[in-house]
Amino acid sequence: MCGIAGFAGDVPVDGHRLRRMADAIRHRGPDSDGFLIERGRVGLGFRRLSIIDLAGGDQPLHNEDRTVSVTCNGEIYNFIELRQDLMRRGHSFATGSDVEVLAHLYEERGTGLLTELQGMYAMALWDHKENKLLLARDRMGKKPLYWAQVPGGILYASEPAAILASGLIEPEPDLEALVEYLTLQYVPPPRSGFRGVHKLEPGEALTFQDGRIERFRYWRLEHPAKPRHTEAEPALEELDALLRDATRCRLIADVPVGAFLSGGIDSSIVVAYMAELADEVRTFSIDYPVAGFSEGAHARKVAERFGTDHTEMLVEPDMVPVVAAAARQMGEPFADSSAIPQYLVSQVTRRHVTVALSGDGGDEAFGGYERYRVAAGADRLGPAARLIGRAGQVLMPASLVGRAPRVALGFEALAESRHDRYAKMMAEFFPERLARLCRPELLEAAGGPRRTWESYLALPDVKGVNRYMALDIETYLPGDILAKVDRMSMAHSLEVRSPMMDYRFYELAAALPGNFKVRGATLKWLLKELAVRKGVPADVVHRRKQGFSIPIGPWFRKDLRGWLEGILRDPATQARGYFRQQAVDSMLDEHIAGRADHTHRLWNLAMLELWHRDWIDAAPAVARAA
């Protein structure tokens, strides 16, 4: 796991400026650095977190005659097989690094090398003969990659901080991106929050040659019309073999490896495979002293079942204002409050190991969210769903709306069309709320309150409940879940590997019928069947999904009330001119009084202001210093 930053073309970047770009992401790779620079052509910068070939894996790495040079953030899990095949073709290797195979494979396949890789990666490869830069992001979007076009060339980096450190990009907010953020709680590609700074989509690559930028998708998840399996047993056997192999290859490292253990199904399954494949397993979790949020007992039960060396951290509310500084690590607006527990569990894990396996990916692949059950049920009801929703809105007492927001939103969603129903279950600020919250100038600059709603959240042409998972896989999974895990773990120089994010796992899931995932009232049906076979305790398998959440809503009413109001009622916040302060005050007052639950919306607004302070207000001094 590392950080990369650099340029191509005739841009005013010298060795000093390139080093400053790389140093801006030193947390991604504290062990060493490396540079290749040819003025007026290319610069490859690298920060290393040593995982494989500790002595010889420094980058950039090259082919035999140094006509291809490459830097890479991430891991190539099938590098051993690729290396053996390349050696049979006559290639010789100078290191044992997984990344070196990229330079040799590019010689053989050109940009076609991307279709042969299993892994999580963001790469920058320079073809010296063709004077061409190749940037690429892995299929599922585990690793981020940002870029910006500047006069004469292009900049790229693992995080926006490195691009800003070049001093060639003015740190200004992108108003369209801010409205997307308010809707989704993250900024989707190609935007980043900063005007002029873009990010590649999952499975996307970019080439820069002779001043021209070309982008292309080399992979997109397909949903076959005909299911691969119609019987559960062969599907379970294939799933079992695939996850065992995915876990095995993610255990390859020359440093200690552990695992996150939340007490949920997915992380428990991963730990079960680790217990089969490794001599010793270390697990890590965090817990809260708040009813309805604590999963500690379940995590401890799984740890005891599989004999792991388990470490647990207790989170108190007075830690959150300090840890809210973790918002800066995102580098762009981001409002999923589970970033805080992710930051904390990564912090405690890094004290003991350098690599951690996680259970990320199971929910989106196999139907783990309540909204899938609601959407599938509404589909079965057809037009009656809208009638039920409208009746519920009329009959639900006003006094219950604030105290039972999920029920109120459920009726509201049922009353909508299929697209608006699902989008409303995903979004924090729907178009109507945006219109009440935002000043017209902001919405006009962003193309109106429904632009993100209608384009980015459009349901794909996939059958049944799989259509909702397909949308989440394209949007929420890389935009929120994977971005959060990457930034919060790399803030502590911890590499996180996710067996359930193996693209083969997703290709299998996409080829299975919807009722293998959501079956009646049961979510993740097939994964639960697998968990039972792997020996995960029954009460862990069959308990209601809790999510990796933090009790921020209750804390906003008491422990964190002063912190929250200090941000959202600050005259400096109001001076941004984005929002109607009356609407903000109304949400604050309703939440604090317990008349409504605005937890996520208030966190959204607070995180946007913290991003402004960290990256817009403070960044000009950094840019001038460059």
Secondary structure, DSSP 8 states (H G I E B T S, - for coil): -EEEEEEEES-S--HHHHHHHHHTTGGG-BSEEEEEEETTTEEEEEEE---SSTTT--SSEE-TTSSEEEEEEEEETTHHHHHHHHHHTT---SS--STHHHHHHHHHHGGGGGGG--EEEEEEEEETTTTEEEEEE-TT--S--EEEEETTEEEEESSHHHHHHTT-S---B-HHHHHHHHHHSB--TT--SBTT-EE--TTEEEEEETTEEEEEES------SS-S-SSHHHHHHHHHHHHHHHHHHHT--SS-EEEE--SSHHHHHHHHHHHHH-S--EEEEEE-SSTTT--HHHHHHHHHHHT-EEEEEE--GGGHHHHGGGHHHHSS-B--TTHHHHHHHHHHHHTT-SEEE--TTHHHHHT-SHHHHHHHHHHHHTTHHHHHHHHHHHHS-HHHHTT-HHHHHHHHHHTS-HHHHHHHHH-SS-HHHHHHHB-HHHHHHTT-TTHHHHHTT---S--TTHHHHHHHHHTHIIIIIIHHHHHHHHTTT-EEE-GGG-HHHHHHHHTS-GGGT-BTTBSSHHHHHHHHHTT--HHHHHS----S---HHHHHTTTTHHHHHHHHT-HHHHTT--B-HHHHHHHHHHHHHTSS--HHHHHHHHHHHHHIIIIIISHHHHHHH-
